[in-house]
Amino acid sequence: MITLATAEQVEKFMNKEVKDLEKKVIQTIKVLGLFYDPKEMEEDIFQFKLASKNMRSVGEVEFAICIIPEEVKKLQVKYEKEWFEPYSFSTVAIKKKPGYYSVIDLSLQTQVLSETIFAYSLRLFGEATSENYQTIFNNGLPTVIVLIDTIHEY
């Protein structure tokens, strides 16, 4: 997890492209925690850090946090519609692809935040691993499993 100190660093993190060895852009998932009042949001910050720690093995997910009120306020003004719920100064914004954000409304959060972040950070279509198995198969939703032979080219 990266700790960011300025609004500019946050924007750079959210817009950073990761490339593979062939210089192709890899679609990573960015999870950004912006907490306006660190004292009031202490439990949410703990849960955010816990989610980051628990998802370390998921290579395509990157975490960053900013807890400096002045910088969070600047971002709230600029990205109110993309990263924040109305009238909120703290948020967890998840970017799965350019221009698309999922926002976790911390004021309405009833589930453990680290579990919510984990569930929101999974790709709709992705590989089932030991880390995400329970979230994928124990969420009460129908699931389709497709087995693909990755050795042969079609």
C-alpha positions in Angstrom: 0.0 0.0 0.0 1.2 3.5 -0.9 0.6 6.4 1.4 0.0 9.6 -0.6 0.5 13.1 0.7 -0.8 15.4 -2.0 -3.8 15.5 -4.4 -1.3 15.4 -7.3 0.2 12.2 -6.0 -3.3 10.7 -5.8 -4.1 11.7 -9.4 -0.8 10.3 -10.6 -1.6 7.0 -8.8 -5.1 6.7 -10.3 -3.8 7.5 -13.8 -0.6 5.5 -13.8 -0.4 2.8 -16.4 1.4 -0.5 -15.7 3.1 -2.1 -18.7 4.3 -5.7 -19.3 7.7 -6.7 -20.8 6.3 -6.2 -24.3 5.2 -2.6 -23.3 1.5 -3.5 -23.4 -0.7 -1.8 -20.8 -1.9 -4.1 -18.1 -5.3 -3.3 -16.7 -4.7 -3.1 -12.9 -7.3 -2.4 -10.3 -6.7 0.7 -8.2 -8.2 0.9 -4.7 -8.0 4.4 -3.3 -8.9 5.3 0.3 -9.5 9.0 1.0 -10.2 9.7 4.7 -11.0 13.3 5.6 -11.0 12.8 9.4 -8.4 10.2 10.4 -9.5 10.2 14.1 -13.2 9.7 13.3 -12.4 7.2 10.6 -9.9 5.2 12.6 -11.8 1.8 12.2 -12.3 2.4 8.5 -8.7 3.2 8.0 -7.7 0.0 9.9 -10.1 -2.1 7.7 -8.7 -0.4 4.5 -5.1 -1.3 5.6 -6.3 -4.9 6.5 -7.8 -5.3 3.0 -4.5 -4.1 1.4 -2.6 -6.6 3.5 -4.9 -9.5 2.8 -4.9 -8.8 -0.9 -1.1 -8.5 -1.3 -1.0 -11.8 -3.2 -3.5 -10.5 -5.8 -0.9 -8.9 -8.2 -3.3 -6.9 -10.3 -4.7 -4.8 -7.4 -2.9 -1.7 -6.1 -3.8 0.2 -2.9 -3.2 3.8 -2.0 -4.4 5.9 0.9 -4.5 9.7 1.7 -5.5 10.9 5.2 -4.5 14.6 4.9 -7.8 16.6 5.2 -6.7 19.5 3.0 -5.7 17.2 0.2 -8.8 15.0 0.5 -11.0 18.2 0.4 -9.3 19.3 -2.9 -10.0 15.9 -4.4 -13.6 15.9 -3.1 -14.2 19.2 -4.9 -12.6 18.0 -8.2 -13.8 14.4 -8.3 -17.1 14.7 -6.4 -19.1 12.8 -9.0 -16.5 10.1 -9.8 -15.0 9.2 -6.4 -17.4 10.4 -3.7 -21.0 9.8 -2.6 -23.0 13.1 -2.3 -22.1 15.0 0.9 -19.3 12.7 1.8 -15.7 13.7 2.4 -14.3 10.2 2.9 -14.5 7.4 0.3 -13.0 4.2 -1.1 -12.9 4.5 -4.9 -12.1 1.4 -6.9 -11.0 1.9 -10.5 -11.3 -1.3 -12.6 -10.8 0.3 -16.0 -10.3 3.9 -17.3 -13.2 6.1 -16.5 -15.1 3.5 -14.4 -15.2 3.7 -10.7 -17.0 1.8 -8.0 -17.5 3.8 -4.8 -18.1 2.4 -1.3 -20.3 4.7 0.7 -18.6 4.6 4.1 -21.6 6.3 5.8 -23.9 3.4 4.8 -21.3 0.6 5.3 -22.8 -2.3 7.2 -20.4 -5.1 6.2 -16.8 -5.2 7.4 -15.0 -2.7 5.1 -12.1 -5.1 4.3 -14.6 -7.7 3.0 -16.5 -5.2 0.9 -13.2 -3.9 -0.7 -12.2 -7.5 -1.4 -15.6 -8.2 -3.1 -15.6 -5.0 -5.1 -12.0 -5.5 -6.2 -12.6 -8.8 -7.9 -13.0 -8.8 -11.7 -16.3 -10.0 -13.1 -14.5 -12.5 -15.2 -11.3 -13.8 -13.6 -9.3 -16.7 -12.3 -10.6 -18.5 -9.2 -7.7 -18.8 -6.7 -7.4 -19.8 -3.1 -7.5 -16.1 -2.1 -10.8 -15.3 -3.8 -12.5 -18.7 -3.8 -14.8 -18.0 -0.8 -15.8 -14.6 -2.0 -16.7 -15.9 -5.5 -18.6 -19.1 -4.5 -20.1 -18.1 -1.1 -21.8 -14.9 -2.1 -25.2 -16.5 -2.9 -25.1 -15.6 -6.6 -25.1 -17.9 -9.5 -21.6 -18.7 -10.7 -20.4 -20.1 -14.0 -17.1 -22.0 -14.3 -15.4 -22.2 -17.7 -12.4 -24.5 -18.1 -10.0 -23.3 -20.8 -7.0 -25.1 -22.2 -4.4 -22.4 -22.2 -1.7 -24.5 -23.8 -3.3 -24.8 -27.2 -3.9 -21.8 -29.4 -7.2 -21.7 -31.1 
